[in-house]
Amino acid sequence: MKPGLFFYVVGPSGAGKDSLIDGARQQLPADSFVFAKRVITRAPGKPGEDYDSCTEEEFLQRKAQGEFLITWGAHGLFYGLPKTLLVTQQRGQHIIANGSRGVAEQIKALVPGLVFIEITAPVEVLAKRIAQRGRETEQEISQRLSRQVSALPAEVSTYRIHNDQSVDVGIERFVSTLLHVTALSSPEDKPRHKKLSGNSLVASEMSAALNQINSGQLTQAQVNAFLIECCNRLSDDELVSVAKARAQFMPRIEWPAPIVVDKHSLGGTPGSRVTMIVIPIVAEHGLLIPKTSSRAITSAAGTADAMEVLTKVDLSREEVKNVTLAVNGCIAWNGKLNHSLLDDAMNAITRPLALDTRRWAVASILSKKYSAGATHIAIDIPYSPTGKVKTIEDANALGQLFERIGSLLGLTVKAFPTQGDAPIGRGIGPGLEARDVQMVLSGDPQAPADLREKALFFAGQILAFDPAVGNYEAGRVRAEALLDSGQAYDRMQRIIESQGRSTPLDWSTSRQVSVRSRFSGVVTAIDGQLISGIARQAGAPSDKTAGVYLQASIGDRVCQGDVLFDVYGADVNAVQQAVETATHQHGILIH
């Protein structure tokens, strides 16, 4: 019989070794894994691990008689692992032993088939966990965590488990690693366990793992552990695999045209209903542009929320195709078309765990564009200190990744960093944003200039995909002509009618309250996130009349008492609360 492996588990105080080992004991097959019972010179019945208690005298006597595989001292106690564990290992069972890093060099020479498992966590997490025990002062904790630890022997295989999330996620990482290393993973779980043990997945493995999640086969801890690992460590090859696997969730729409264009924004900029202006311009030019958009998750409105003010957006796959073929474009909600359990799972953990999902988002976004049949895509990457992407350098790097992964999927992708630290347009909220769009399309002289300008930029870039146009400069000229002539407005009306015109909002039911400046000066900055928060407090996006309408723009000179913005909403109490919030912190900086 082939001997088992000997997993020697180490980690600093607060890393959670005991919790992970206890959790693994409940999940791993007892006929394959044996959990070592340590001998400790500690009084019996103390909380924590299951151990054999003995006196110091008895311990030293047993050590002298050769009963222990290895011993060490810590915190005034002696610890020992029984030598009988080697006999169990030789019988083919795998040993899991809670050990000390200090004797790792010694045990290397004593145990065949040795594997180190190092449990780690950030220092702040370790400190919090140790403090919760209530056994040490803040100074003692600081001293404990500042101690230098010796490196584990490099010649022994080492697997590191990051126990920085919930206990359930930590246990899933630990168990997955053990099952992968021992080759005891079931065929369906093998790809997921392989990824959680720190390895990269090939395309077929990634597809199998994502299909497991999307079919609802896994527990929440299993899903979370895998998705967190993907956010933390995902190679470019794996990104392509994710995109291809996700694209298989929905058959690709085939279009009777060699070029099918799309435009996507990473979001985070309040207002900015650029898409609703770009689509009719591009459609009027003659390119097919089937656009699927999301609803708001944490913002005051998504494109689908604002478009729904004007027309039906809850379209089926067949309706999207029919509308696009009839009028060259559409703006539909993506929930019916390419949303999945995988999206729900990732959305549920992104904010609570502060995950950086930008690389994952590249694969997710491009897979949806691929499924929708797009061949050429323009990506808007807003950057701001409070946004998803913080700096222009980050935006450029992410844009290059979009273009690189897109090319590997056979797509032509052009990404553009844009400033996202202030709202685009004046309306923040579904109805108010739709109002801005209609003003730009209809040529209203009071239309927001920044919204018009950004829309023309992206329309020009998309039209440049058309060989008959050839470059951005010509695309921009063409886009402006279609907008100024009213043709884009007419095309938008055709799109609205084709999708199914909505009943107009009843603005008479919406209360309007002005927030005025307490100072005189020049508007130097507008905090879009604060403004968006006020709009949500007023009732957006569920109340489509709710939101904020800016009356002051960056660079404007205002006097004390001038209106900075108006707050709208049908719920009088919600509007009042939003106004009270704005009175204390309205997000408009005046110097």
N, C-alpha and C positions, 0 to 999 in steps of 0.2 A: 504493500500500500504506500502511496506517495505521502510523505510527511506534509503536515499543514504548515501554514505561515504563522509567524509570531509577531503580532502587532503590538509594538511598545509605544504607548500613548503618553506624550509629554505636553506640557503647556504651563504658562505662568498662572499664578493665583488669579481667579476671576475669569479665566478663559472658558470655564464651564465643562471641564473634562468629565466630572462626575455626572452631570446632566446628560451629556451626549452618550456616555457609556450606558447609563440607565435606560435611556430611550432606545439605544441599539439592542439592548438585551430583550426588549419587548418585541422587536421586529425581526431579528436575525434567527435563522433556523438553529434550534438547540443541538441538533445532531451534527452540525458543521462548525459551530462556534462555541468556545468555552471561555467564560469570563473569569480571569484570575482573581482569587480571593486573597488579598494581602494580609499578612500578619503584622499587627501594629501594637506597640506598647502603649495602648490607649485603653482606658476603662471601657468595659463592654456597654453596649446600648447607646452610644453617642450617635447623634443624627448624621446623615450623610451616607457614605458607602457601606456596603455589607462587608465586614472584616472579621478576622480572627483576633481576639484580644489575648494578650499575655503580658506578664510582668517583664521588666527589663532583665531580670535574672534569668527567667525562662527563655527569653529571646536569645540572650548571649549563649546559653547552654545549647539551644537548638542550632545556633550558628556554628558553634564549635563541633557539633555532631554532623555537620555538613548537610543539614536539611534544606538550606536555602540556595536557590539559584544565584541570587544577588541580594544585597542589603544596602541600606543607606540611612542616614539620619537627617532629620529636618524638624525645626520648631520644637526641639526638646524631646522628640520621639524617634524610635527606631522603626523602620519599615523593611519588610522582606517578602520576596516572591518565592513560593515553594519550588523546589527542584523537580517535583513530580509533574510540573507543567510540561517539561521536556518529553516525558513519557507519553503524555496525552497528545502532544504535537506529533510524535513519531507514529501515533496511531491514525493520523490523517486529519485530525481536527485542528482548526485554526484558533490560536490563543489571542485574547485581547487583554492586555495588562496595563494598568495605570502605573506609570513609572516616574522616575526622576531623571531629568536631563543630566544631572551631575554624574551619573554612572553610565551614561550612554556609551562612552568609549569602552568601559569594562564589559558591558553586556554584549557588545559587538563580537567579542572573542568567545563568548560562551554559548551563543544561540545560533543554530543554523536557520536559514529562512527568515532572517530578521527584517522587519519593515518598521520604520519609524512613522508614527502619525503625530504631527505637531498641530495642536489646537491653538489658534491665534485669535486675537481681537484687538482693535485699536486701544491705545492707552486709556482714553477717556471712558471707554466701555468697561475695561478692567477695573478702573478706579471706582466707577459707580457700583459694579457688582460686589467688590470687596467691601465698600462702605455699607451696602445693604445688609451685610452679615452682622454689622454692629460690634465686631470684635477688635477693631484697630482704630487708632486715632487718625486724623487726616495726615499728620506728619509721618506716622508709621506706614500708612498706605503709600505716601509719596516716596519714602525710602525704599519700600519693597519694589515699587515699579521702576525705580531708577537703577536697580542692581543690574550689572552686566551679566549676561548669560552666555555660556559657551556654545559654540556652533555644534550642530550634530555631525557625526562622522560622514564625510561626503561620499564615501564608498558604499554606504547603505542607502537603499531606496527610501526616500522621504516624501510623504504626502502631507500637504498643509490644508487644514480645514479652517476656514474663516468663520468663526462663530460670532458674527457681528450683527445678526438679525434675531428673529424669534428663536426660541428653543426648538420648535418644530422644524424650522428651516435648517438649523444647525444639525439636528439629528438626521434629517434627510441627506444632507451633504456627507455626514459621517458614514451612514449606512450605505449610501450609493458608492462611496469610495471603497469600502470593505468588500462589497459584492463585486465591484468591477475588478479589483486587484486579485481576488480569489477566483474570478471567472465563474461566479455563481449567479450572475444576473440572468433573469429570464430573457428569452430572445426579444420580447417586446420592450423590456426595460433597459436592455443593454446600451442603446445609444444615450439615453438620459443619464445613466450611471457613469458612462464613459465621460460625458461632458462635465458632470459634477466632480469627477476625480481629477479635473484639470487638463483634460485632453481636448483636442479639436475634433470636430465631426466632419466626415465627408458628406456629400450631398444626400446620399440615400439615408444616412443615419440622421441627419438633421430633419429630413422630411418625415421619417418615422417618429421622431420625438415630438415634432410639432403636431402631427396628426393625432398622437396620443392626447395632447392637450386639447386640441380643437374638437375631439370627439367626446370630451367630458369623462375620460376614463380615470383621471388622477385625482388625488386629494389636493386640497388647497396648498398644503405644505409642499407637496411634490411639484406642483405647478410653480409656486413662488420661488422655490429653490432653483429650478431650472432657468426661469426667466431672469432672476437676479444674476445668475452666473453668465447668462448671455449679455446682459447689460455691462457687466464688469469685464468680461473677456470674450471678444468676438473678432476673429481674424477677418481679413477681407474676403478670403475664400468662403468662410462661413457666412458672411453677409450675403454673398451671391446665393449660397445654398438656402438661406432663410427666404430671400426674395423669390427664388424659384419654387420653393416648397409652398409658400403662401400663395403664389400665383395659381397653384394647382387646386386651391380651395374652390375656385370658381373658374369655369371654362372661359377662355379668352373670347371677347367679342370680336368678330371679324367685320371689317368695314370695306366697302367698295372704293377705297381710295388709297394711294400709296403713302400719303402723309395724313396722319391723324394727330392733332396737337392737343396739348394740355398745359395747364398752368397750376402750380401749387405753391402755397405759402406755408412756412413753418408756424406762422401765427405769432401771437403774443403782442401785436400792435393793435390797440383799440381802434375802432372805426375800420379804416382800411378795407372797405368793400371793393377793392380793385377788381376782383374777379368778375363781379356783376357788370362791370363796364367793358372789360377785356373780351368776354365771351361774345356779346353782340357785335363788337367791332370785327373780331376775327371771323365770326360766322358770316357777316355781311360781305367780307372780302371773298369768301368762298371756300375756306378751309373747314374741315370737320373738327369740332371741338366739343366732344361730350364731356361735361364736367360733373364730377361727383364731389360733394363737399360735406363737411361734418357740421354737426350742431355744437353749440357751446358746451364745454365741460366745466371750465372755471372762469370763462370770460363772460361779457355781457351779451355777446351774440356771436354765432358762427355764420358762415356764408349761407348755410341752409336755413337758419332762423330768419335772416334778413330776406332771403329770396322767397320764403314762405309767406311773407307779407303780401307779395305780389301774385304768387302762383303756387300751385301744388308742387311739392318737391318729393313727396313720398311715392316715387316712381318705381315700377318693376324694371327688371332688366330689359324686357321686351318694349316697355314704354320708352325707356331711354333711347333704345335703338330707333324706334319709330319717330320720336320727336326729332332726334338728330338728323335722321335721313330727310325729314320734311323741311327743317329750317336750318340745317348745318350745325346746330348747337343746342345744348340744354344745360341747366344747372339743377342737379338733383341731389337729394340726401343720399349719402353713401351707406346708410344703415341697412337697406334692403339688398344692396348690390355686392359689397365686398367686406362688410363688417363680420367679425367672427368671435367665437368664445375666446380666442387668443387675444384679440384686441381688448375685450372686457377684462381679462385677467391682467394684462399689462397696465391698463388704465387704473385698475384698482390698487396697484402697489406703487405706481410711479411717484405720486406726491407724498403719500405717507412715509415712504422709505427714502425719499429724496434721491431717486435713481437718475443717473445720467443716461437717458434713453436715446440720445441723438444718433448713435450708430445703428441701433435697432430701428429707429424711425426711418433711416435711409432705406433699409430693406423693405420695411412695411409700406412706405409710400410708393416706392418704385414697383413693388409687386402689384399694388392696386392699379397703378397706371398701366402696367403691362396687361392685367386682366381686362381693363376697360378698352384695350385695343390701341392705346396711344403708341405712336412711334417717335414723336418729338415733344420734349417737355421743357418748360421754363420753370425754374425753382426760385422762389423769393425767400431769402434767408435774412430776416430782420435780426439785428443785434442791438443789445442795450445792456447796461449793467444789471438791470432787474429782469431781463428776459431769459429765454431758454438758451440763447447764444449770447455770450457776454461781450465779446470783442470782435473787431473786424478780422483779426487774425484767425480767431476760431471760426468765423463765418466763411472765410476763404478756404480753410482746411476742410470744413464740412462740405462746401461747394465742390471742391476737388473730389471728395469721396463720392458725392452724388454722381458726378460725371463719370468717374471711373467704374463704379458699380453699374451704372446705367449702360455703359458701353459693353460690359460683360453680359448684360441681358439683351443686347442687341438694340438698345434704345439710344437716341440722340438726346442728351441732356445738357442744358446750359443753366448754371446756377449763378445767382446775383446777390451779393450781400447788400442789404439796405438798412439805413438807420431806423431803429424801432423804438427810440426812447420817448417819442411823443405820439399822440394819436394822429391818424391820417383821416382827414375829413373833420366834420364838426359833430356828427351824430355818433353816440355810443349807446347801442340798444337796437333791437331788430327794426322797429318802425322808423326810427330816426336815421339809421344807416341807409335803409331803403329810400328814404326821402333824399338823402345826399346823392345817391346813385341816380335817381330820376332827374335831379337838378343838373347833374353833369351831362347825362344823356340828352336832355332836352335843350341844352345850351343856355340855361338860366345864368344870367350875369352874376348872381349871388352864389353860384355853385362853388364848393371848396376847391381852390386852385391846386392844393397839394394832392388831393384825391385824383383830380383830372390828370395832373402831371405824371403821377406814378402809374396810372392806368395806361396812359399813352406810351410810357417807357416799356412796359411789359407787352403791350399790344404790338409795338414796333419790333421788339425782339422775337415775338412769336411769328409775326408776318415774315420776318427774315428767313424763317425755315423754308418758305416757299421759294423754289428756284427762280420763279418769275419775278420775285422781289429782290432777293439776293443779299441784302445787307440791312443793318439796323437803320441807317439813315433813310433809306428808301421806305423801309417798313414804318418808320415813325411818320414820314410825310403821308403815306397811305392811310395810316390809322387816324391821323388828325383830320384828314379830308373826310373820312367816313363818319367821324364823330361830329364835325362842324356842319356837315350837310344835313344832318338829321337821319341819315340812313341807318346808323347804329341804333338810334332810338326806335326807328320803325322795326328793325330786326328784333329788338328786345320785346316789342309788343307782340310780334309773331311767336317768339319763344314762349312768352307768358300765355298766349292763347292756346298754343299747342300743348302746353303742360296742364292747363286748366286754371284760368284766372281766379284769384282768391277774392272773397268779399272784402271791400275796402275797410280799413281800420276805422273805428268810430272814435275819432280824437276828442269828441265832445265829452266822453266819459273820463278822459285823462286830465288829471290836475297838473298845473304848471306852476312851479315856484322858482323864483330867481335867487341865485347866490351872488352877492355883490362883493366888490373889493373893499377891503378895509384900509387900503393904502393907495397912494398915487405912485406911478412909476411905469417901468417898461416890463412887459412879460418876457422873462428870460428862459423859462422852462415850464413844461407841463408834464407832470408825472402820470403817464397813461394808466399805470396799474392802480393808482389811487382813484382816478376818475372812473375807471372800469368798476372798481369796488363800490363806488357810490351808485353807479347805474344798476348794479346787481341788487344793492340794498333797496333801491326804489322798485324793484320787481322784475327787472330784465334777467334772463330772456323769456321767462314763461309769460309775463305780461308784455306783449309785443309793442305796446305804446310806451312802456317804461324805459327810462334811460336818462342820459345827460346830453344836452345840446350846447356845445361850446360857442360862446359869443366873443371870446378873446383868443387870439392866436399869438404864437411866439413872435416877438418884435413889435406888438401893438403897445401903444401908450394908453394907459388907463388912469382914470381919476378915482379918488375915493367915492364909493357909491355906485360906480359903473357895474353893469352886469357882467360877471365872468362866465357864467353858464346857467342854463335853466334845467331843472330837474322835473321829469315827467313821470306819471304813473297813475294807474286807476285806483290803487289802494292808498287812501289818504294817509293812513298811519305809516305805511312804508315810505311814502314820499317825505313825510315829516321827519322820520328817523334819518333818512338819507341826507336831508338838508341840515339836520343837526350835526351829523358827522362832517359834512362839508364845511360847516361854520368853523369847526375846530381844525380841520386839516383837509383842504380842498385840492391840494396837489398843483396849484398854479403859483409859480415863484415870480415875485414882482420885486424889481430893484429900482 
